[in-house]
Amino acid sequence: MTRTILIINSKGGSGKTTIATNIASYFSNEGKSVALIDLDPQQSSADWVKARSSAKKPIGIYNALNYGKIKRNTDVKVFDAPAGIAGKDLTKVLTLAQSVIVPVLPSPIDMKAASKFIEALKKHPRIVNKKAKIALVANKGRDFTNIYWELDDFLSKQKIPFLTMIRDSQNYIKAASRGVGIFEMGPAMTDIDRELWEPVIKWLKSKRSMP
């Protein structure tokens, strides 16, 4: 069975592409056949794949127009959703996924927007009927800042899994420019980042993330 993972937040700039590309590269390096589906008009995931060296494990890139061309034997599909999604469009993308990850930035505006979006997700029939599972990720966090602890507290109170804090690091800028993921970069340079990613990978590989 194909594993399907959706990265989504109604607010733009939440770091969906960072999460999506790193998940795609992780599973690709695990020997899985991976399709990265970029549904965002900005096509940031597509740009990331274009920057990827042919020496790296291949990752197929698709969009809403050529989604039907994905090979049937694909092991993992990772969807990078557009911002501002709601209503029928939200239902449409939710039907594509078994696991849903919502990245949230440490800012009052982002937390307020995320609060409304998370509530909408929790009330959605697909989530209520456990056809898909949700988890939260704090993105671009900086330890020991007041806003980080506010975000930590906010996400911890949502009554759905809060997996980890992805730190604000230059490693992600370097990874994006080269079309690679954290797990494809030097271990010494990315040791902290790899450790922070472990709860995400563990959740995705567990039954808790599956309907």
C-alpha positions in Angstrom: 0.0 0.0 0.0 1.3 3.5 -0.9 2.1 5.7 2.1 0.4 9.1 1.8 1.5 12.2 3.7 0.1 15.7 3.5 1.9 18.9 4.8 -0.6 21.6 5.2 -1.4 25.0 6.9 -3.9 27.6 5.6 -1.3 30.3 6.2 1.5 30.9 3.8 5.1 30.9 4.9 4.7 28.3 7.6 7.5 26.1 6.2 5.4 23.4 4.5 8.0 22.9 1.7 10.8 22.5 4.3 8.9 19.7 6.0 7.7 18.1 2.7 11.1 18.0 1.0 12.9 16.6 4.1 10.3 13.9 4.5 10.6 13.0 0.8 14.4 12.9 0.9 14.3 10.8 4.1 12.1 8.1 2.6 14.0 8.2 -0.7 17.2 7.5 1.1 15.5 4.6 2.9 15.2 3.0 -0.6 11.6 3.9 -1.1 10.1 5.1 -4.4 8.9 8.7 -3.6 6.6 11.1 -5.4 6.6 14.7 -4.2 3.4 16.4 -5.3 3.7 20.2 -5.3 0.2 21.7 -5.1 1.3 25.2 -4.2 1.3 27.7 -7.1 4.8 28.9 -6.0 6.2 25.5 -6.8 8.9 25.7 -4.2 9.1 21.9 -3.9 9.5 21.6 -7.7 12.4 24.1 -7.5 14.0 22.0 -4.8 13.8 18.9 -7.0 15.3 20.8 -9.9 18.3 21.7 -7.8 18.8 18.1 -6.8 21.9 16.4 -8.1 21.4 13.3 -10.2 23.9 11.6 -7.9 21.2 11.7 -5.1 18.4 9.2 -4.7 15.7 10.2 -7.2 12.4 11.8 -6.2 9.6 12.2 -8.7 8.0 15.7 -8.8 4.4 16.2 -9.8 1.6 18.8 -9.6 -2.1 19.0 -9.8 -2.0 18.6 -13.6 0.2 15.5 -13.9 -0.7 13.8 -10.6 -2.4 11.0 -12.5 0.9 10.0 -14.1 2.4 8.9 -10.8 3.5 5.2 -11.0 1.3 2.7 -9.3 4.2 1.1 -7.4 5.2 4.3 -5.7 5.9 3.6 -2.0 5.5 7.1 -0.6 3.5 10.2 -1.8 4.3 13.5 -0.1 1.9 16.4 -0.7 3.0 20.0 -0.3 -0.4 21.8 0.0 -1.1 25.4 -1.0 -1.9 28.2 1.5 -5.4 29.5 2.0 -7.0 26.2 1.5 -10.6 25.7 2.8 -14.0 24.2 2.0 -14.2 21.7 -0.8 -10.5 22.2 -1.7 -9.5 21.2 1.9 -11.7 18.1 1.7 -10.1 17.2 -1.6 -6.6 17.2 -0.3 -7.5 15.5 2.9 -8.9 12.6 1.0 -5.4 12.1 -0.5 -3.6 11.5 2.8 -3.3 9.0 5.6 -1.1 11.3 7.7 -1.4 15.1 8.0 1.4 17.3 9.4 0.7 21.0 10.3 3.8 23.2 10.7 3.3 26.3 12.8 5.7 29.3 13.1 6.5 31.0 16.4 4.6 34.3 15.9 1.3 35.6 17.3 -0.2 35.9 13.8 0.7 32.4 12.9 -0.6 30.9 16.1 -3.9 32.7 15.8 -4.3 31.5 12.2 -3.2 28.0 13.1 -5.7 27.9 16.0 -8.6 28.4 13.6 -7.2 26.0 11.0 -6.5 23.2 13.5 -10.0 23.5 14.9 -11.4 23.2 11.3 -9.3 20.1 10.8 -10.3 18.5 14.0 -14.0 19.0 13.0 -13.6 17.7 9.5 -15.4 14.4 8.9 -12.3 12.7 7.5 -10.5 13.5 10.8 -13.5 12.8 13.0 -14.0 9.4 11.4 -10.2 8.6 11.7 -9.7 8.3 8.0 -6.6 10.5 8.5 -4.4 11.3 11.5 -3.0 14.8 12.3 0.2 15.9 14.1 1.7 19.3 14.7 5.3 20.5 14.2 6.7 23.8 15.5 8.8 25.2 12.7 11.8 27.7 12.7 12.0 27.7 16.5 14.7 29.3 18.6 15.3 27.7 22.0 14.6 29.7 25.2 12.9 32.7 23.5 9.6 33.8 24.9 7.7 33.3 21.7 9.1 29.7 21.4 7.7 28.8 24.8 4.4 30.4 23.9 4.3 28.3 20.7 5.3 25.2 22.7 2.5 25.8 25.2 -0.1 26.6 22.4 0.7 23.4 20.5 0.8 21.2 23.6 -2.8 22.2 24.4 -4.3 21.2 21.0 -5.1 17.6 22.1 -3.4 16.2 19.0 0.2 15.0 18.8 2.8 17.8 19.0 5.9 16.0 17.6 8.9 18.3 17.7 10.4 21.8 17.2 12.3 22.2 13.9 14.9 24.8 14.7 15.7 27.9 12.7 19.0 26.8 11.1 21.1 27.8 8.2 21.3 24.1 7.4 17.8 24.3 5.9 18.7 27.2 3.6 21.7 25.2 2.4 19.6 22.1 1.9 17.0 24.0 -0.1 19.6 25.5 -2.4 21.1 22.1 -3.1 17.9 20.0 -3.4 18.8 17.8 -0.4 17.4 17.0 3.0 18.9 17.2 6.5 19.6 13.4 6.4 21.6 13.8 3.3 24.0 16.4 4.7 27.0 15.8 6.9 26.1 14.1 10.2 28.5 16.3 12.2 26.9 19.5 10.8 23.3 18.3 11.1 23.4 16.2 14.3 21.1 18.5 16.3 18.6 18.8 13.3 18.6 15.0 12.8 17.8 14.5 16.5 14.9 17.0 16.3 13.5 15.2 13.3 13.4 11.8 15.0 9.9 12.2 16.5 8.5 13.1 13.1 10.0 10.0 11.5 9.0 7.8 14.4 5.4 9.0 14.2 5.2 8.5 10.4 6.5 5.0 10.8 4.1 4.1 13.6 0.5 2.9 13.6 -0.4 6.2 15.4 -0.1 8.1 12.1 -2.2 5.6 10.2 -6.0 5.5 9.9 
